[in-house]
Amino acid sequence: MNKSNDFLRIALPKGRMSEESIDFLHSKKITTINSLPTNRKLIFQDVENKIEYVLVRSKDVGTYVEHGSCDLGIIGYDLLFEHNFDVYIPAELPFGKCNLCIAYSEQTKDWKSKKNIRVATKYPNLTSKYFFEHGFNVQIIELYGSIEIAPLTGISDVIVDLVSTGQTLKENNLFQGPGILESSARLILNQGSYFFKKNRIQLILNKISADS
C-alpha cells in the first residue's frame, strides 16, 4: 500500500510498545484510533487525521524512518544507541521504560574476576563498548531468540539484554547484574519529512509536549 501524499506515515514496533504507542497518541488527541487492529493488518489508517501506521520489527523502525519510507517512528532508546540511525529525535516518550543489563547464572557468578568473557546479546555494539571500557577481553555471541538460556547451557558466561520487571530472569534462575543503559521510547523523525511536512509534524510535536 502506498500512502497518499497528504498522509503522515508512522512506524510502530510490533509487540507491547505498539499498544502503548497507540494509547499515548490517542491520549494526546493525535489519533482517533484507540487500539490495534484485530485482523493482523500491518498497515492501517486513521483517515480522519490522515495518519497511516505501519507495524514492523522493533529495530526496523529506525531503518524505515531513516530511509524516508515512514515520516515518524517510535523506537526504544536502546536500539537508537545500538544502531546509530541517522534520524532526528525530537521527543522522549513516557513509556517503554527498561534497562539494558548484564545477567548471569549461579554457575557464572564469578564472571567479574575473569579477563576473557563470553557474552550473548542482541546488542553487540553497546555490549562491546561496555566491556572494553571495563577492561575485559570480550567474545560477543549474537543471539536473537531465548537469550536467557545462553549461560545455562554454557554457550556464554553472561548475557546482556533488556530487563523490565526482572521476572523472566527469575524464572530462568538468573541474577541481574550491572546496568549498561536506561531506555525508554523515543519519537524519531525523518529529516526530509520535517522539511516538507513541517506544519503537520510540528503540530504533533506540540501536542506531545503539551500537558494533558
C-alpha positions as CSV (number, residue, x, y, z in Angstrom):
1,M,0.0,0.0,0.0
2,N,1.4,3.4,-1.0
3,K,0.4,6.2,1.3
4,S,-1.2,9.3,-0.1
5,N,1.0,12.4,-0.1
6,D,-1.3,14.1,2.4
7,F,-1.0,11.2,4.9
8,L,1.8,11.0,7.5
9,R,3.2,7.6,7.9
10,I,4.3,6.5,11.4
11,A,6.3,3.3,12.1
12,L,5.4,1.4,15.3
13,P,7.3,-1.5,16.8
14,K,5.4,-4.8,17.0
15,G,4.5,-6.0,20.5
16,R,3.6,-4.3,23.7
17,M,5.2,-0.9,22.7
18,S,2.8,-0.6,19.7
19,E,-0.1,-0.8,22.1
20,E,1.5,1.7,24.4
21,S,2.2,4.0,21.4
22,I,-1.4,4.0,20.2
23,D,-2.6,4.6,23.8
24,F,-0.3,7.5,24.1
25,L,-1.1,9.1,20.7
26,H,-4.8,8.7,21.4
27,S,-4.4,10.3,24.9
28,K,-2.7,13.3,23.2
29,K,-5.5,13.6,20.6
30,I,-3.1,12.9,17.8
31,T,-5.2,10.0,16.6
32,T,-8.8,8.7,16.9
33,I,-7.6,5.1,16.9
34,N,-7.5,3.7,20.4
35,S,-6.5,0.1,19.8
36,L,-4.6,-2.0,17.3
37,P,-6.5,-3.8,14.5
38,T,-7.7,-7.3,15.4
39,N,-7.3,-8.6,11.9
40,R,-3.4,-8.7,12.0
41,K,-3.1,-5.9,9.4
42,L,0.4,-4.5,9.4
43,I,-0.7,-1.2,7.8
44,F,-3.8,0.7,8.9
45,Q,-5.1,4.2,8.7
46,D,-6.6,6.9,10.8
47,V,-8.5,8.6,7.9
48,E,-9.8,11.4,10.0
49,N,-6.3,12.6,11.0
50,K,-4.7,11.4,7.7
51,I,-2.2,9.2,9.5
52,E,-1.1,5.8,8.3
53,Y,0.5,3.4,10.8
54,V,3.0,0.6,9.8
55,L,3.8,-2.3,12.3
56,V,7.4,-3.5,11.9
57,R,10.0,-5.2,13.9
58,S,11.4,-3.0,16.7
59,K,14.8,-2.5,15.3
60,D,13.4,-1.9,11.8
61,V,11.6,1.2,12.9
62,G,14.8,3.2,12.6
63,T,15.5,1.9,9.1
64,Y,12.1,2.8,7.8
65,V,12.3,6.3,9.2
66,E,16.0,6.9,8.2
67,H,15.2,5.9,4.6
68,G,12.1,8.0,4.4
69,S,9.6,5.2,3.9
70,C,8.0,6.5,7.2
71,D,7.9,10.1,8.3
72,L,7.9,9.3,12.0
73,G,8.5,6.3,14.3
74,I,8.5,5.2,17.9
75,I,11.5,3.2,19.0
76,G,13.4,2.3,22.1
77,Y,16.4,4.4,23.0
78,D,18.5,1.1,23.3
79,L,18.0,0.4,19.6
80,L,18.8,4.0,18.7
81,F,22.0,3.8,20.6
82,E,22.9,0.4,19.2
83,H,22.3,1.2,15.6
84,N,23.1,4.9,15.4
85,F,20.3,5.7,12.9
86,D,20.5,9.0,11.0
87,V,17.2,10.5,12.3
88,Y,16.0,13.4,14.4
89,I,15.0,12.6,18.0
90,P,12.6,15.3,18.9
91,A,10.9,13.7,22.0
92,E,11.4,11.3,24.8
93,L,8.1,9.4,25.5
94,P,6.8,8.3,28.9
95,F,6.6,4.6,28.3
96,G,8.7,1.6,27.3
97,K,11.0,2.1,30.3
98,C,13.5,-0.7,30.9
99,N,17.2,-1.3,31.5
100,L,19.9,-2.9,29.4
101,C,21.6,-5.1,32.0
102,I,24.1,-7.9,32.5
103,A,22.6,-11.1,33.8
104,Y,24.4,-14.3,34.9
105,S,23.7,-17.7,36.4
106,E,24.8,-19.3,39.7
107,Q,27.5,-21.2,37.8
108,T,28.9,-18.0,36.3
109,K,28.6,-15.6,39.2
110,D,32.4,-15.1,39.3
111,W,32.4,-13.5,35.8
112,K,33.8,-10.2,37.2
113,S,37.0,-12.0,38.1
114,K,37.7,-13.1,34.5
115,K,39.7,-11.3,32.0
116,N,38.2,-13.0,29.0
117,I,34.5,-13.3,28.9
118,R,31.8,-14.6,26.5
119,V,28.7,-12.5,26.3
120,A,25.5,-13.5,24.5
121,T,23.4,-10.5,23.4
122,K,21.3,-8.8,20.8
123,Y,23.3,-5.6,21.3
124,P,26.9,-6.3,20.1
125,N,27.9,-2.7,19.8
126,L,26.7,-1.5,23.2
127,T,28.0,-4.7,24.8
128,S,31.5,-4.5,23.3
129,K,31.8,-0.9,24.3
130,Y,30.8,-1.5,27.9
131,F,33.1,-4.5,28.5
132,F,36.1,-2.9,26.6
133,E,35.7,0.2,28.8
134,H,35.8,-2.0,31.9
135,G,38.9,-3.9,30.9
136,F,37.5,-7.2,29.6
137,N,38.5,-9.1,26.5
138,V,35.1,-9.9,25.2
139,Q,33.8,-12.5,22.8
140,I,30.3,-11.5,21.5
141,I,27.8,-14.2,20.7
142,E,24.9,-12.8,18.9
143,L,21.6,-14.5,19.7
144,Y,18.0,-13.3,18.9
145,G,15.9,-16.0,20.5
146,S,15.5,-17.0,24.1
147,I,18.7,-15.4,25.2
148,E,18.2,-16.3,28.9
149,I,19.3,-19.9,28.3
150,A,22.7,-19.0,27.0
151,P,24.6,-19.0,30.4
152,L,22.6,-22.1,31.5
153,T,23.8,-24.1,28.5
154,G,27.4,-22.9,28.7
155,I,27.5,-21.0,25.4
156,S,28.2,-17.8,27.3
157,D,29.3,-16.6,30.7
158,V,26.7,-13.8,30.9
159,I,24.1,-12.2,28.8
160,V,23.2,-8.6,28.1
161,D,19.5,-8.0,27.5
162,L,16.7,-5.6,28.3
163,V,15.1,-6.0,31.7
164,S,11.8,-4.6,32.6
165,T,10.3,-6.4,35.7
166,G,13.1,-9.0,36.0
167,Q,10.5,-11.8,36.2
168,T,11.9,-13.6,33.2
169,L,15.4,-13.7,34.7
170,K,14.0,-15.1,38.0
171,E,12.0,-17.8,36.2
172,N,15.2,-18.9,34.5
173,N,17.4,-18.8,37.7
174,L,19.4,-15.8,36.5
175,F,20.7,-12.9,38.6
176,Q,20.5,-9.3,37.4
177,G,23.9,-7.6,37.3
178,P,25.1,-4.1,36.4
179,G,23.1,-1.9,34.2
180,I,24.5,-0.6,30.9
181,L,21.8,1.7,29.6
182,E,18.5,3.1,30.8
183,S,16.0,3.0,27.9
184,S,12.5,4.3,27.1
185,A,10.5,5.1,24.0
186,R,11.6,7.9,21.7
187,L,9.8,9.6,18.8
188,I,12.1,9.8,15.8
189,L,11.7,11.8,12.6
190,N,13.0,11.6,9.1
191,Q,14.9,14.8,8.3
192,G,13.4,15.2,4.8
193,S,9.9,14.7,6.1
194,Y,10.3,17.6,8.6
195,F,11.4,19.9,5.8
196,F,8.4,19.0,3.5
197,K,5.7,18.4,6.2
198,K,6.9,20.8,8.9
199,N,3.5,22.2,9.8
200,R,1.8,18.9,10.3
201,I,4.7,17.4,12.2
202,Q,5.2,20.4,14.4
203,L,1.5,20.2,15.4
204,I,2.1,16.6,16.6
205,L,5.3,17.6,18.5
206,N,3.3,20.4,20.1
207,K,0.6,18.0,21.2
208,I,3.2,15.6,22.6
209,S,4.9,18.3,24.6
210,A,1.6,19.8,25.9
211,D,0.4,19.0,29.4
212,S,-2.5,16.5,29.3
